[in-house]
Each structure stands twice: as structure tokens, then as C-alpha cells.
Amino acid sequence: MSCPYARNGADHDDNAAPLGIDDGMIYGEYLMLDKVLNAQRMLSTRDKRTVHDEHLFIVTHQAYELWFKQIIFELDSIRELMIKIIDESKTLEIVKRLNRIVLILRLLVDQVPILETMTPLDFMDFRNHLNPASGFQSLQFRLIENKLGLRSENRVKYNQKYSEAFGDNPDATNLIEESEEEPSLLNLVQTWLERTPGLEEDGFNFWQKFQDSVDQFLDDQVKSAMQEPSESAKNYRLMDIEKRRNVYRTIFDPKVHESLVSRGERHFSYRALQGAIMITFYRDEPRFSQPHQLLTLLMDIDSQITKWRYNHVMMVQRMIGSQQLGTGGSSGYQYLRSTLSDRYKIFLDLFNLSTFLIPRDRIPSLSSFMRNQLK
Ligand code: HEM
């Protein structure tokens, strides 16, 4: 077939040796636009009643899938850097690539309103052609979730069977299995956090110092509450302090921590959580500045994915309401709404760190040895 994106409309031969830069490829050849721009097959044309908006529907999904591909490319490279990491020389590159993922995700969130220019009636005009195709079968979306570290047991029940969507495609099934087995970004970040300098019990022993500081802080608050002239105000304050103590118990008692992990309410190992808190407190020290940036970007990734899930579910309600099943066989809107839960946040623990912060003047001072370590 004559190809308008090749020089002189030349035929594109799939079996020919790939063109090298020296062969003088032109724009369309380099980008293989003959393939990309010929991949919009509108099913509604089969009825001889082409639905204008089906074109937008296809292009939007394809644009998403291309960006998903780029996210996976970045994610794989970040994971590789983190597996190899023995010193901190790679942190800047990791931060750069994580930031790129965040920016792409922002774009994906902002892309939703473009598809919303299609009205539900326009969508109805071609929706019957889609069955049984559904975004639920997006292999790349599942790979992103798995590579980030979403565990099967944290998915809502319907979604726990997500891999069945690829049942008769061995390549897809293999990729899914690999992505479930290989170390996820969450695993790798955890291992990295566990090595945070300053956690060593026979060294700076941050965790013990932090615990002492919290105890002192709460004891001082009790003393101050006892001075309260009003009995009811005093009791209220004491009750509040006791509640705070119980909240801190969830991080200081390893057994409570483990039970939260087993319920899917906390994801990091005990030591990784300590590392994350330490980095948050001393983020102004030069050696912790990039690690702190890295942790912020991980939260940004979760935020953007949650925003995408929210925008998508709003769009779904607008297009098909809340009572129609999805073409993938789920309850549609109801199912998607349940994926907005915290169980889907990979780096949930980072969001919850703020619960455990203490005022700046209560943060344990660094020893001069430790300060030197963090230079
Ligand atoms: C008119 C627009 C859309 C409608 C009505 C719609 C509808 C749905 C519904 C009902 C589901 C639940 C699964 C099912 O039973 O089918 C779903 C899942 C999904 N859709 Fe869409 N969708 C739309 C646009 C998009 C776009 C543009 C993307 C971009 C890739 C997308 C990606 C996904 C993904 C990844 C899932 C799986 C989500 C999960 O399981 O957590 N959808 N969609």
C-alpha cells in the first residue's frame, strides 16, 4: 500500500531491514506514522452510520495507552536503578524520572474533560459496538499498578480476578505474572528506606530518641492540662492526650504495626517507616534533601492516580449513570467508586506520616557525628 508518511508515498515493507539514521529517514518514517495514524478503526462505520465521536473515543484511549507505555518504560528503569543502587549517586536520576511520571499522570488526569465533550447520547450511538471491550482489560494499566506495588489482596473483590481478563492470551498472562513476582517500586523503596543512616541502634538510634521525645512531649502536655482550672476542660484535654498516646502506640509497638500491615492499612515494614519519618524530620540536611524529594514524588504518583480514578468514575457516571453494568461485566460506577479507597494507595504510609509529626523544637537534635554523616 502506498504510504503518505513515507518519502514519495513509497510502499512500506514490514519485512525490510529497519532504516538507520544514515538512510535518511524522514519524520513520518522515523515515527512509523503509517502504523500509528492508520490504527483508528471506527466500528460504527460498519452500520453505514458513522458516529462522529467514536473517533475521539478511540484516539483518547490510544493516547492513554501510549502514555501508559512511557510510564512503564520509566518505572522499569527506576526499578532497575534502585535494584543496583549501592551508593546515592543515582538518586538525582531517580528523582528526575519519578517527576516525569508525575507530569505524565497530571496530563492523563487533565485529558478526561476532552472525552467528556462527548454527550451520553453520542456515546450510546456506538457503545453497543464496544461489548465486551472495556478499560478493565487494559494490560498496561494493570502492569503499572503491579509494578508500583498494588497487592492483589488490597484490590476490591471484583478486581482480585483482574488477571482472568487476559486468560487466553499467554503473553499478557506472562507479563502479569512477572509484574506480580518481580520487586515492585514499593518493595524497592522499602529496602532503601530500611538503610536510612541514623537508624542504627548502636549509633544515633533515631527511633529511641524519637520515642523519648514523644513521651516527654505528651507528659508535658499532661502537666499543662492538670493546671486547667475547669474540671471539664481538664478532662477533655487529658482524654485528647490519651488518644494521641494511642496513635503513637501504633508506630512504637511493633505488634500493633504488624497487625495494621496484615489488615492492609499500613504497607511499609517497621524499619522502613522509621526511615521515612527520619527523612521527613531532617529533610533540611543536605543528604536527606533528595530522599525527601523522592518521597514527595511517590505521594504525588498516588495522588495523581487517585485523581485519575476519580475523574474517570465521574465521567462513567455521566456517560452511563450508576445503575448500568460496564462492558467489562463489572457493576460499572459502583465498582469503580470502590477503587477510590485508601487500599489502592501504594505509598499510603507516606500520606499518614503527618499523623506522627511533633513540633520542630521537639525533634531530637542531631549529634555532631550524625550531622557530619548527613552533609
Ligand atoms: C466514555 C468513556 C468511558 C466509559 C463510559 C468507561 C467505563 C468504564 C467502566 C464501566 C469500567 C469498569 C469495568 C467494566 O465493567 O467495564 C471501566 C474501567 C476502566 N476504564 Fe474506562 N471508561 C471510559 C473511558 C476510559 C478511558 C479514556 C480510559 C483510558 C485508558 C479508561 C480506562 C479504564 C481502565 C484502566 C479501567 C479499569 C479500572 C480499574 O479496574 O480500576 N476508560 N471503564
Residues whose N, C-alpha, C, O or C-beta is under 5 A from the ligand:
A	BS01	HEM	T60 H61 Y64 S134 G135 F136 S138 F141 V316 M319 G326 T327 G328 G329 S330 G332 T339
